[in-house]
Amino acid sequence: MTNTTQFSTSIGKRTIKSESNMRVSKPAANKILRVTEEYCEEIAETAIQIAENQGRETVRREDIRQALRQHR
């Protein structure tokens, strides 16, 4: 399975290993990266929409916070 995300496979492995002392397969690391990237894209899309709805061309930290609240 090829890593098709913008993140390194080692980041996925470290993310899983930070929660346990288990070894992590490359497919598992890639899967967590894909899920993380999809979630980040959803948050970004919502934050962009929030900024646009307020007539701004800049996404602010509060837009990200509001987007995160909406996705809980």
N, C-alpha and C positions, 0 to 999 in steps of 0.2 A: 504494500500500500504506500503510495507516494504522498509526501506532505505537500498539499496544495494551498496552504495558508501563508500568510505573510509573516508568521512566527516560526522560530526554529523548533525542531523536534525536541531539542534539549530543554527548552522552556517547558514544554508539555510534561516531560519526564520529571523535571524539578518540581512542577506544580503538584503532581501526584505524590512524589516522594516526600514532599513537605508534610504530608498528612500521614505517612506511614514509612516503614523501613523496607517496603516491598520493592522488588525489581519491577520495572515498567517496560512493557513491550513497545516497540516502535508503533504498531497500529493503535495501541491504547493512547500513546502520547499524541499521535496525529488526530485521533478522534476528539480528545479533550481540546486540542487546538481549534479544530473546526467548529465545535460547539461554542467555544469562547469567542471566536471571531464572528460567528453568526449573531451571538448575543450583543457584542459590541456594535455590530452594524445596525441592529434594531434600535439600540439606544441612540446611536448617532442620527439615524433617520428621524426619530422622534424629536431629538434635540434640535435638529435643523428645522423641522416643522414648527416647533415652538418659537424659535427665533424669527422665522419668516412670518408667522402669525402676528408677531409684535413689530413687524416692519423693519427688522434688523438684518444685516448681512453678516453679522458675527455671532457665532455660537458662544455663549457664556457658560461659566461654571454652573450658574443657577439653572440654565437650560438642561444641562446634563443631570443635575440633581432632580429636577422635575421629571425628566424622562425616566430616570431610575425609579422614582415613586410610581409612575404610571405602569411600569412593567413588573411591579411586584405582585 
